[in-house]
Amino acid sequence: MGRKVTVAVSTLNQWALDFEGNMARILQSILEAKDMGASYRTGPELEVCGYSCEDHFREPDTFLHSWEVLLEVMMSPICENMLVDVGMPVMHRNVAYNCRVAFFNRQLLLIRPKMAMCDDGNYRETRWFTAWTKSLQTEEFVLPRMIAQHTGQQTVPFGDAVIATRDTCLGYEICEELWNVRSKHIEMSLAGVELIVNSSGSYMELRKAHITTDLIRNASFKAGGAYLFSNLRGCDGQRVYFNGCSAIALNGELLARGQQFALQDVEVTLATIDLEEIRAYRVSQRSRCSTAAGAANYPRIHCDFEMSTHSDIFKTSTPPLNWPNHTPEEEIALGPACWLWDYLRRSGQGGFFLPLSGGVDSSSSATIVHSMCRQIVQAVQLGDAQVLHDIRKILADTEYTPDNAAGLCNRLLVTCFMGSVNSSKETRRRAAQLANQLGSYHIEISIDLAVNALLGIFNAVTGLTPRFKTQGGCARQNLALQNIQSRIRMVLAYIFAQLMLWVRNRPGGLLVLGSANVDESLRGYLTKYDCSSADINPIGGISKMDLRRFLIYAKDKFNLPALESIIDAPPTAELEPLQENGELQQTDEQDMGMTYAELSEYGRLRKQSFCGPYSMFCRLVATWKGDLSPKEVADKVKHFFRCYAINRHKMTVLTPSVHAESYSPDDNRFDHRPFLYRPNWSWQFKAIDDEVDKLQPIYTPSSSAQLRPSSEDLLLSTQRSSHLDDSKHSSPLSSASASIDVGISTAAGVPLPGAAAAPGGGLSKKPSGYSKVHVNVLGKIKDRTGIPV
């Protein structure tokens, strides 16, 4: 009957400026699509040069080499009798455009420029490209000489047009155009375009994978027709992980979808579509038909080619499928692990070195490396020759074939417990147990000799010896003694990373892994140039609460029972002396003056909701009204913004990490803000005080308030319920079933009125049942202690 077409979307793991590798992967995807019976192949955005070339898009070389790759692909016999388009930058009349270039049988058909740029989040497209604004218009593009010599063409249409074959019509959106409020697929569908094609460079954020799929389905549901979405996957040289999920939808139903996370460099996803289903669906929508009758005509580029065949009556159309999305815990296990794999194999290094403290953060980094090893073993067992080649190259062993994750982890990951006199036996034991179960090559060292040597130099110069606060020292001495321990660990990490493979009779060096989470970066709860300073950080874009949920998942999924005691242990830096009985004297949440759940709330309001101090107070005073008075909310908000302002400078040297959280404070390109603030926020805080003066007299404590559970109780309760919906920004303090102990502090570190101190300090209870942590507001504010807060 000649009405069924088989189309292919490609998921490619490209690398910025790797023209040779990118071309090979493009050709492989075309070959696979052709072998599987597809008559049309499309691919992801800027697949020829790689999406993340950034300022290299200002170099003529990038455009030249892209044309050279296009010529090689177009002239390849693999592409014969197949409609193909690829993504590349094109300069037209001295303006750079992000384009799709379509060709058939060595003849260029159309160059279609992107019509809506993306400048949100990590995107900065208008720095390099300009949107094509001439709707429904084309111009003649003069082809480079090398193209003209091989094709015999001097020009090709450039602009907003569609391609009409003998049996159907297809048109293009490029990435952001799908998200744009005036998406082009509506106009194209009304003009009779039946196949809408989108090439994308969409990156991973936790809990966001469903959005793209929903947009694709809804586009095909509202407009009718088929929607073909191709996306990049992997790390192409930047902080983001492009998350695949290439898909094909028809009339509101998902027909096929590629994987979100995988080590495959090339994945081709196919669907067979009955064109008559599109026509029947559209003609049944009477309001659509009325609108389409008066729709503007698109310029049509005619291609003498039938995408369908005449004898396709026995060809089966692809049925709809129901594709489940990964849970956030699965996304953490898979996404950062794949990002680490791309970074490792492309960096030329021989593995990773990780300071393993036995806490949640470093244990999460180690577990993600273990997850990477599991994926490598699985890929090799499934016959992925590229993965096997890469792992043999990394290990400098041409005969090695990984057969279990623990054995591979022993070759790739060196973990090190860097203990001191302030380290507890429990953390040392937890680190050793986890390393044993992961399979890492584990060593233990003491940093005391190095610390004492540096203090000896200070004493020789000044004649003074700093002391911890518990030993009679002041706050400055206390912080300096903690910071020196942290920074010594960073220095030791790098010397061991450079030499451990020499010790193990292997060439090369190791990449140092960091383990600071997104909340600690936001609060500045880290020492500048400590172990948060590393080559890369797999958890730098993930919140503490999500990391704990991830470890609960990994404990069972990866059979790592050692994680249970790590999850249950209170987070602590162990930089201050232990109590006489060997118990911890220091915990992170007491040091910070806020809980990790509160930090997540502040982070979302600051970044996602664009709240300054006053707006954040107004939001939280309503959200937390059942637990906190306006004065208490004000003190919390002020404390957060003081800490944020004083520590923002640390973001300028933040270790590159995989982007995973939408409230990341990464200063590099995602969160553009000053790094030198006036820390007392005098005008903003006065606005808060004025509001408190109005609200406090009329505030009535909730009579139903009960003692709120701890962070651990909250974590367990969320495991028993469905995953949190970040889009609602619900406060962890908004109800008794989803609340945590919170830290209150004043400028002088004095307990607020009505809060009786518990014996021995620490937790206390108000008559209302509200529980607080009292800490000095200086807490862990480091490096900027001269600024009054």
C-alpha positions in Angstrom: 0.0 0.0 0.0 3.0 2.3 0.4 2.2 4.1 3.5 4.4 2.7 6.3 7.8 4.4 6.9 10.6 3.2 9.2 12.5 6.1 10.8 15.5 6.1 13.1 16.7 8.5 15.8 20.3 8.3 17.0 21.8 8.7 20.5 25.5 9.6 20.2 28.2 10.0 22.9 30.1 12.8 21.1 33.1 14.7 22.3 33.7 18.4 21.6 36.2 18.9 18.7 36.8 15.2 18.3 35.9 15.4 14.6 37.4 12.0 13.7 35.6 10.2 16.5 32.3 12.1 16.0 32.3 11.2 12.3 32.9 7.5 13.0 30.0 7.5 15.4 27.7 9.3 13.0 28.5 6.8 10.2 28.0 3.9 12.6 24.6 5.2 13.5 23.6 5.6 9.8 24.9 2.1 9.1 22.9 0.6 12.0 19.8 2.4 11.0 20.1 1.3 7.4 20.7 -2.3 8.4 17.6 -2.2 10.5 15.5 -1.1 7.6 15.2 2.7 8.2 14.8 5.0 5.2 15.5 8.1 7.3 18.1 8.8 10.0 18.4 11.9 12.2 20.8 12.6 15.1 21.4 14.9 18.0 22.2 18.6 18.1 25.7 19.8 16.8 26.7 16.1 16.5 29.5 16.8 13.9 31.7 19.1 16.1 30.2 18.3 19.6 27.8 20.5 21.5 30.2 21.9 24.1 32.7 23.6 21.8 31.7 26.9 23.4 34.1 29.7 22.4 35.6 27.4 19.8 32.4 28.2 17.9 34.1 31.6 17.2 37.0 29.9 15.4 36.8 29.5 11.6 38.5 26.1 12.1 35.4 24.7 13.8 33.2 25.6 10.8 35.8 24.4 8.3 36.3 21.0 9.9 32.5 20.6 10.3 32.2 21.0 6.5 35.0 18.5 6.0 33.2 15.9 8.1 29.9 16.6 6.4 31.6 15.9 3.0 33.0 12.6 4.2 29.7 11.5 5.6 27.7 12.7 2.5 30.0 10.9 0.1 30.0 7.7 2.0 28.3 4.8 0.2 26.6 4.0 3.6 24.3 6.9 3.0 23.1 5.9 -0.4 19.3 5.8 -0.9 18.6 7.1 2.6 17.5 10.5 3.7 19.9 11.8 6.3 20.4 15.0 8.3 23.3 15.9 10.7 23.8 18.8 13.1 26.6 21.3 12.7 27.5 25.0 12.9 27.1 27.0 9.7 28.1 30.6 9.0 25.7 32.4 6.7 26.5 36.0 5.6 28.9 36.4 8.5 26.4 35.2 11.1 26.9 31.8 13.0 23.9 29.5 13.1 23.2 26.2 14.8 21.9 24.1 12.0 20.5 20.8 10.6 21.9 19.9 7.2 19.8 17.4 5.2 21.0 15.5 2.2 20.0 12.6 -0.1 22.3 10.7 -2.4 25.2 13.1 -2.2 22.9 16.1 -2.8 22.3 18.8 -0.2 18.6 19.5 0.3 18.3 22.1 3.1 20.2 23.9 5.8 17.7 24.6 8.6 19.0 27.0 11.3 17.8 27.0 14.9 15.1 29.6 15.5 15.0 29.8 19.3 18.2 29.9 21.4 18.5 28.5 24.9 20.2 30.6 27.6 18.7 28.9 30.7 20.6 26.8 33.3 24.0 25.7 31.8 23.1 26.9 28.3 24.7 30.1 26.8 23.8 29.6 23.2 23.4 33.3 22.2 27.1 33.8 23.1 28.0 31.8 20.0 24.9 31.6 17.8 22.1 33.8 16.5 18.5 32.7 16.1 17.0 32.6 12.5 14.1 35.0 12.7 12.8 35.0 9.2 9.8 32.7 9.6 8.7 30.8 6.5 11.6 32.2 4.5 14.7 30.8 2.9 17.7 32.3 1.3 20.4 30.9 -1.0 23.4 29.7 0.8 26.6 29.6 -1.2 28.3 26.3 -0.6 32.1 26.0 0.2 34.2 25.1 -2.9 35.0 21.7 -1.6 31.3 20.8 -1.3 30.5 22.3 -4.7 33.2 20.3 -6.4 31.8 17.0 -5.2 28.0 17.7 -5.5 27.9 20.0 -8.5 25.7 22.4 -6.5 26.6 26.0 -6.0 23.9 26.9 -3.6 21.4 25.3 -1.2 18.2 26.7 0.5 18.9 28.1 3.9 16.1 28.9 6.3 12.7 28.0 7.6 11.5 25.3 5.2 10.4 21.7 5.2 11.3 18.7 3.1 8.6 17.0 0.9 9.2 13.5 -0.3 6.9 11.7 -2.7 4.9 10.1 0.1 5.2 12.5 3.2 6.6 15.7 4.5 9.0 16.3 7.4 10.1 19.5 9.2 12.5 20.5 11.9 12.6 21.9 15.4 16.0 22.1 17.1 16.1 21.5 20.9 14.8 24.7 22.6 12.1 25.1 19.9 10.2 22.2 21.6 10.3 24.0 25.0 9.5 27.4 23.5 6.1 28.9 24.1 5.7 29.3 20.3 6.9 25.9 19.2 7.2 25.5 15.5 5.6 22.0 15.4 2.2 23.6 15.7 2.6 25.7 12.5 4.3 22.9 10.7 1.5 20.4 11.5 -1.1 22.8 10.3 0.8 23.1 7.1 0.7 19.4 6.5 4.1 18.3 7.9 3.6 14.7 9.2 7.1 14.0 10.7 8.4 16.6 13.1 12.2 16.1 13.8 14.0 17.5 16.8 17.8 17.3 17.4 18.7 18.1 21.0 21.5 18.5 23.5 19.4 18.1 26.7 21.3 17.3 30.0 20.5 15.4 33.1 18.9 16.8 36.2 17.4 14.6 38.9 13.7 14.0 38.6 13.5 15.7 35.2 13.7 13.0 32.6 10.0 12.7 32.3 9.6 16.3 31.1 11.2 15.7 27.7 9.1 12.6 27.1 5.9 14.4 28.2 6.7 17.3 25.8 7.2 14.9 22.9 4.0 13.0 23.6 2.0 16.1 24.1 3.4 17.7 20.9 2.3 14.7 18.8 -1.0 14.5 20.7 -2.0 18.1 20.2 -0.8 18.5 16.6 -1.1 15.0 15.4 1.7 13.3 13.6 5.0 11.7 14.5 7.6 13.4 16.7 11.2 12.2 16.3 13.6 13.3 19.1 17.3 12.6 19.1 19.5 13.6 22.0 23.2 13.4 23.0 24.3 11.1 25.8 27.4 11.3 27.9 30.1 13.8 29.0 31.4 15.7 25.9 34.0 17.7 27.9 31.8 19.7 30.3 30.1 19.5 33.7 26.8 18.2 32.3 25.8 14.7 31.4 23.6 14.6 28.3 21.0 12.0 29.2 19.9 10.3 26.0 16.2 9.3 26.1 15.9 9.7 22.3 12.3 8.8 21.4 9.6 8.5 18.7 6.0 9.4 19.5 2.9 9.1 17.3 -0.5 10.9 18.0 0.2 11.2 21.7 1.6 7.7 22.2 5.3 6.8 22.8 6.4 4.2 20.3 10.1 3.9 21.1 12.6 5.3 23.5 16.4 5.0 24.0 18.2 4.5 27.3 18.8 7.4 29.6 22.1 6.1 30.9 24.4 3.7 29.1 28.1 3.2 28.2 27.2 2.7 24.5 28.7 5.3 22.2 26.0 4.7 19.6 22.4 3.7 20.1 19.8 3.7 17.3 16.1 3.7 18.1 13.6 2.8 15.4 9.9 2.9 14.8 7.7 1.9 11.9 4.9 4.4 11.4 1.7 4.1 9.3 1.2 7.5 7.7 -2.5 6.8 7.3 -2.8 6.8 11.1 -1.5 10.4 11.2 -4.0 11.5 8.5 -6.9 9.7 10.1 -6.1 11.3 13.5 -5.8 14.8 12.1 -8.9 14.7 10.0 -10.9 13.6 13.0 -9.9 16.8 14.9 -12.4 19.2 13.3 -11.2 22.3 15.1 -7.7 21.5 13.9 -8.9 21.1 10.3 -10.6 24.5 10.4 -7.4 26.1 11.6 -5.3 24.3 9.1 -7.4 25.4 6.2 -6.2 29.0 6.8 -2.6 28.1 7.8 0.4 29.7 6.1 2.3 27.7 3.6 5.8 26.5 4.4 8.4 26.6 1.7 8.8 23.0 0.5 12.0 21.5 -0.7 11.1 18.5 -2.9 13.1 15.3 -2.7 12.5 12.6 -5.3 12.4 9.8 -2.8 9.8 7.5 -1.3 10.4 6.7 2.4 7.8 3.9 2.2 7.7 0.9 -0.1 4.8 -0.3 -2.2 4.8 -3.8 -0.7 4.5 -3.1 3.0 1.1 -4.7 3.8 2.8 -7.3 5.9 5.0 -4.7 7.6 4.0 -4.2 11.3 3.6 -0.8 12.7 5.4 -0.2 16.0 2.9 -0.5 18.9 2.8 2.0 21.8 5.0 1.3 24.8 4.9 2.3 28.5 8.4 3.3 29.5 9.1 3.7 33.2 11.4 6.5 34.4 14.3 5.9 36.8 13.9 6.8 40.4 16.2 9.5 41.7 18.3 6.9 43.5 18.8 5.0 40.2 19.6 8.3 38.4 22.4 8.9 41.0 23.7 5.4 40.7 23.8 5.5 36.9 24.3 9.1 35.7 27.4 10.2 37.6 28.9 6.8 37.1 28.6 7.2 33.3 30.0 10.7 33.5 33.0 9.4 35.4 33.5 6.7 32.8 33.6 9.2 30.0 35.9 11.5 31.9 38.2 8.7 32.8 38.6 7.1 29.4 39.0 10.5 27.7 41.5 11.9 30.3 44.1 9.3 29.7 44.4 8.5 33.4 44.6 5.1 35.0 41.8 5.3 37.6 40.7 7.2 40.7 42.1 8.1 44.1 39.5 8.9 46.8 40.0 10.0 50.4 37.5 7.7 52.2 36.4 9.1 55.5 33.6 6.6 56.3 30.9 9.3 56.0 28.0 9.6 53.6 29.7 11.9 51.1 32.9 10.0 50.4 31.1 6.7 50.6 28.7 7.9 48.0 31.6 8.8 45.7 33.1 5.4 46.2 29.8 3.6 45.6 29.3 5.6 42.4 32.7 4.3 41.1 31.6 0.8 42.1 28.4 1.4 40.1 30.6 2.4 37.1 32.5 -0.8 37.4 29.3 -2.8 37.4 28.2 -1.1 34.2 31.5 -1.7 32.5 31.4 -5.4 33.4 27.8 -5.6 32.1 28.7 -3.8 28.8 31.6 -6.2 28.2 29.5 -9.2 28.9 26.9 -7.9 26.3 29.7 -7.7 23.7 30.5 -4.0 23.7 33.9 -4.0 22.0 34.5 -0.3 22.5 34.1 -0.5 26.3 36.4 -3.5 26.4 39.0 -1.7 24.3 38.8 1.4 26.5 39.1 -0.5 29.8 42.2 -2.4 28.5 43.7 0.9 27.5 43.1 2.5 30.9 44.6 -0.5 32.7 47.5 -0.9 30.2 46.6 -4.6 29.9 45.6 -5.8 26.5 44.6 -9.3 27.7 42.4 -8.2 30.6 38.6 -8.9 30.5 36.6 -7.8 33.5 34.3 -10.4 34.9 33.2 -8.9 38.3 32.8 -5.4 39.6 34.8 -5.8 42.8 37.9 -7.1 40.9 37.7 -4.2 38.4 37.2 -1.7 41.3 40.4 -3.0 42.8 42.3 -2.0 39.7 40.5 1.4 39.1 39.9 2.8 42.6 42.4 3.5 45.4 40.7 4.6 48.6 42.6 6.1 51.6 41.5 6.7 55.2 43.4 9.8 56.3 43.1 9.5 60.0 44.3 11.8 62.8 44.1 11.9 66.6 40.6 13.4 66.1 39.3 10.4 64.1 37.1 7.9 65.9 37.6 4.2 65.7 34.1 3.9 64.2 34.8 6.0 61.1 38.1 4.1 60.5 36.2 0.8 60.8 33.3 1.9 58.5 35.8 3.1 55.8 37.7 -0.3 55.9 34.5 -2.3 55.8 33.1 -0.4 52.8 36.4 -0.6 50.9 36.5 -4.3 51.4 32.9 -4.8 50.1 33.5 -2.4 47.1 36.7 -4.1 46.2 38.8 -1.0 46.2 42.6 -1.0 46.9 42.5 0.5 50.4 45.3 2.1 52.4 45.3 3.9 55.8 47.6 6.8 56.7 47.9 9.3 59.6 48.2 13.0 58.9 49.4 13.9 62.4 53.1 14.0 61.5 52.4 16.5 58.7 50.1 18.6 60.8 52.6 18.8 63.7 55.4 19.7 61.2 53.4 22.7 59.9 52.5 23.8 63.4 56.2 23.5 64.3 57.0 26.0 61.5 54.4 28.4 62.7 55.7 28.1 66.3 59.3 28.7 65.1 58.3 31.9 63.4 55.8 33.3 66.0 56.7 31.6 69.2 53.0 30.8 69.6 51.0 27.5 69.4 47.4 27.6 68.5 44.9 25.5 70.5 41.5 24.1 70.0 38.6 25.9 71.7 38.1 23.0 74.1 41.8 23.4 75.1 41.4 27.1 75.8 41.9 28.5 72.3 39.8 31.2 70.6 37.5 30.8 67.6 40.3 31.8 65.1 42.7 29.2 66.5 40.0 26.6 66.5 39.2 27.1 62.9 42.9 27.3 61.8 43.6 24.0 63.4 40.7 22.4 61.6 41.6 23.9 58.3 45.2 22.8 58.4 44.0 19.2 58.8 41.7 19.5 55.8 44.3 21.1 53.6 47.0 18.5 54.5 44.6 15.8 53.3 44.3 17.5 49.9 48.1 17.7 49.5 48.5 14.1 50.5 45.7 13.0 48.1 47.6 14.4 45.2 51.0 12.9 46.0 49.4 9.5 46.5 47.3 9.9 43.3 50.4 10.6 41.3 52.5 7.7 42.7 50.1 4.9 43.6 50.2 3.3 40.2 54.0 3.5 40.3 53.8 1.6 43.6 51.5 -1.0 41.8 53.8 -1.3 38.8 51.4 0.4 36.4 51.9 3.4 34.1 50.1 6.7 34.5 48.4 8.4 37.4 45.0 8.6 39.2 42.3 11.3 39.1 41.6 12.7 42.6 37.9 12.4 43.4 36.1 15.0 45.6 33.2 14.4 47.8 31.5 17.7 48.8 27.7 17.7 48.2 25.7 20.6 46.8 24.3 21.7 50.2 27.7 22.1 51.8 28.8 24.1 48.8 25.7 26.3 49.1 26.4 26.9 52.8 30.1 27.2 52.3 30.6 24.4 54.8 34.0 23.3 53.4 37.6 24.5 53.7 39.0 26.2 50.6 41.6 23.9 49.1 40.8 20.9 51.3 39.6 17.5 50.0 36.7 19.3 48.3 39.4 20.4 45.9 40.0 17.6 43.5 40.1 16.8 39.8 36.4 16.0 39.6 33.5 15.4 42.0 30.8 12.9 41.2 28.4 14.1 44.0 29.0 17.9 43.8 25.5 18.4 42.2 23.6 16.2 44.6 22.0 17.1 48.0 22.8 15.3 51.2 19.3 14.0 51.6 19.4 12.5 48.1 22.8 10.9 48.8 21.5 9.2 51.9 18.5 7.9 50.0 20.9 6.7 47.3 23.0 4.8 49.9 19.9 3.1 51.2 19.2 2.0 47.7 22.7 0.9 47.0 23.0 -1.1 50.2 20.5 -3.6 48.8 21.0 -3.2 45.1 24.8 -3.7 45.2 24.8 -5.9 48.3 26.9 -3.5 50.5 25.7 -4.0 54.1 28.6 -1.8 55.3 26.6 1.2 54.1 24.0 0.7 56.9 26.2 2.0 59.7 27.4 4.8 57.5 23.8 5.9 56.8 23.0 5.8 60.5 26.1 7.7 61.7 25.7 11.5 62.3 27.6 13.5 59.7 30.8 14.9 61.2 34.1 16.4 59.9 36.1 15.0 62.9 38.4 17.9 62.9 38.1 18.8 66.6 39.3 16.6 69.6 37.0 13.8 70.7 35.5 13.8 74.1 37.3 12.0 76.9 35.2 8.9 76.4 36.1 8.8 72.7 32.6 10.1 71.6 32.1 12.8 68.9 32.1 16.3 70.1 31.4 17.8 66.6 28.6 17.2 64.1 28.0 18.9 60.8 24.5 20.2 61.5 25.4 21.6 64.9 28.4 23.3 63.3 26.4 24.7 60.4 23.5 25.9 62.6 21.0 24.4 60.1 20.0 20.9 59.0 20.7 19.5 55.5 17.0 19.4 54.8 16.7 23.1 55.6 19.7 23.8 53.3 17.9 22.1 50.4 14.9 24.3 51.1 17.0 27.5 51.2 18.8 26.4 48.0 15.6 25.8 46.0 14.1 29.2 47.2 17.3 31.0 46.4 17.9 29.5 42.9 14.7 28.0 41.6 12.3 30.6 43.1 14.7 33.6 42.8 14.3 34.6 46.4 16.4 37.2 48.1 16.5 37.4 52.0 13.2 39.3 52.2 11.3 37.1 49.7 12.6 33.9 51.3 11.5 35.1 54.8 8.0 35.8 53.4 7.8 32.4 51.8 9.1 30.5 54.9 7.1 32.4 57.5 3.9 31.1 55.9 5.3 27.6 55.2 6.8 27.1 58.7 4.0 29.0 60.6 3.0 25.8 62.5 6.5 25.3 63.9 8.3 28.6 64.1 7.5 32.2 65.0 8.2 35.0 62.6 11.2 35.9 64.7 12.6 32.4 64.6 12.1 32.2 60.8 13.8 35.5 60.4 16.8 34.4 62.5 17.1 31.3 60.3 17.0 33.2 57.0 19.5 35.8 58.2 21.9 33.1 59.4 21.7 31.3 56.1 22.4 34.5 54.0 25.2 35.6 56.3 26.9 32.2 55.8 26.2 32.2 52.1 27.7 35.7 51.7 30.8 35.1 53.7 31.5 31.8 51.9 30.5 32.5 48.4 34.1 33.1 47.4 34.7 29.4 47.7 32.5 28.7 44.7 35.1 30.3 42.4 37.4 27.2 43.0 34.7 24.6 43.2 35.8 21.3 41.8 34.1 20.4 38.5 31.2 18.1 39.2 28.4 16.5 37.2 25.4 18.8 37.1 22.5 17.0 38.8 20.6 19.5 40.9 18.6 22.6 39.8 19.8 24.7 42.8 23.5 24.1 42.4 25.6 27.1 43.4 28.3 26.3 40.8 29.9 29.6 40.0 31.4 28.5 36.8 28.4 28.9 34.5 25.2 27.8 36.2 24.9 30.2 39.1 26.2 33.6 38.1 26.4 35.8 41.2 29.0 38.0 43.0 31.6 36.3 45.2 32.1 39.3 47.4 29.0 40.3 49.3 28.2 42.8 52.1 27.5 40.0 54.7 25.2 42.0 57.0 22.6 42.6 54.3 21.6 45.7 56.2 18.8 46.9 53.9 17.4 43.5 53.3 17.5 42.4 56.9 15.9 45.7 58.0 13.0 44.8 55.7 12.7 41.4 57.4 12.8 43.1 60.9 10.1 45.5 59.9 7.9 42.6 58.8 8.7 40.7 62.0 7.6 43.7 64.1 4.2 43.6 62.4 3.8 39.8 62.6 5.2 38.8 65.9 2.5 40.4 68.1 -0.2 38.6 66.3 1.6 35.2 66.0 -0.2 32.3 67.6 1.8 29.1 68.0 0.1 26.1 66.6 -1.7 24.1 69.3 -1.2 20.9 67.4 2.5 21.2 67.1 4.3 18.1 68.2 7.9 17.2 68.7 9.3 16.9 65.2 11.3 13.8 64.1 15.0 13.9 63.4 16.6 14.0 60.0 17.0 10.2 60.2 13.3 9.8 60.9 12.5 12.0 58.0 14.8 10.0 55.7 13.1 6.7 56.7 9.6 8.2 56.3 10.4 9.3 52.8 11.5 5.8 51.9 8.1 4.5 52.9 6.3 7.1 50.8 6.6 8.1 47.1 9.5 10.2 46.0 9.4 13.9 46.8 8.1 16.1 44.1 10.7 18.9 43.9 8.3 21.1 41.8 6.1 21.7 44.9 9.0 23.1 47.0 7.3 21.6 50.0 9.1 22.5 53.3 10.5 19.8 55.5 9.0 21.7 58.3 5.5 22.0 56.9 4.0 18.9 58.7 4.8 16.6 61.5 5.2 13.7 59.1 7.8 15.5 56.9 9.9 17.6 59.3 13.2 17.6 61.0 15.1 19.1 63.9 16.2 22.6 63.0 19.1 24.7 64.1 18.4 28.2 65.5 21.2 30.7 66.1 21.5 34.4 66.9 24.3 36.8 66.0 25.9 36.1 69.4 25.3 32.4 69.4 22.9 32.8 72.4 19.9 30.6 72.7 16.7 32.3 71.7 14.2 33.3 74.4 12.1 30.4 75.6 14.6 27.7 74.6 16.0 25.9 77.6 19.3 24.3 77.1 19.4 20.6 77.5 22.0 19.1 79.9 25.4 18.9 78.2 24.3 21.3 75.4 22.9 20.1 72.1 19.2 19.5 71.7 16.6 21.3 73.7 12.8 21.5 73.7 10.4 24.4 73.9 7.2 24.0 75.8 5.5 23.7 72.4 7.5 20.6 71.6 9.7 22.4 69.0 13.3 21.1 69.1 16.3 23.2 68.3 20.1 23.0 67.9 22.0 25.9 69.5 25.2 26.8 67.8 27.4 29.8 67.6 26.7 31.6 64.4 30.4 31.6 63.4 30.1 27.8 63.3 32.2 26.6 60.5 32.6 30.0 58.7 36.2 29.7 57.6 38.8 31.9 56.0 36.8 35.1 56.4 36.6 35.3 60.2 37.6 39.0 60.2 34.1 39.9 58.9 31.6 40.5 61.7 28.4 38.5 61.4 
